[in-house]
């Protein structure tokens, strides 16, 4: 009797794999490339794994596939005009699929994603920038609507303001409203 094939699929395996690769990188284990980054005299070196960088960045994939065999087990890649903090954030993203940066660094992260041809980071930055823009537009719309409603209420006199415009002596009635033509002066003469 033949059984039907079934799919064995792990939902946690990709995350576990990334977490383990990140731990190996942080401990410096099995790293086969050092990326040297320099920007305005600030320089840092980052050990990493060629396979992870090549899988997440077309730039690194091209570099590693086109490099000539070297004598040692470890190769070096030099990146100029990339800020150390930005490359550290880039590495954290490619090893964990997430990174926390300040809002004002999102544009720089997008630029490094484009420079290193990292599609996932580029898309993530675009989505975040779109959300930030939509949030700003919504705030502007709300502000504009509140300004318009304030202007409309200022243009329409309120009932209280109209009541203040009435003469202070409300006992003087306009002719035709049932008051005598003599008014209050006539009443005081009768008394």
Protein Blocks (a to p, Z undefined) as FASTA:
>chain_A
ZZdddddddfklmmmmmmmmmmmmmnopaiabdcdddeehiacdddddfklmmmmomklm
mmmmmpccdfblbdcdddehiafklmmmmmmmmmnopacddfklmmmmmmmmmmnopakl
mmmmmmmmmmmmmmmmmmmmmmmmmmmmmmmmmmpccfklmmmmpcfblmbccehilpaf
klmmlmmmmZZ
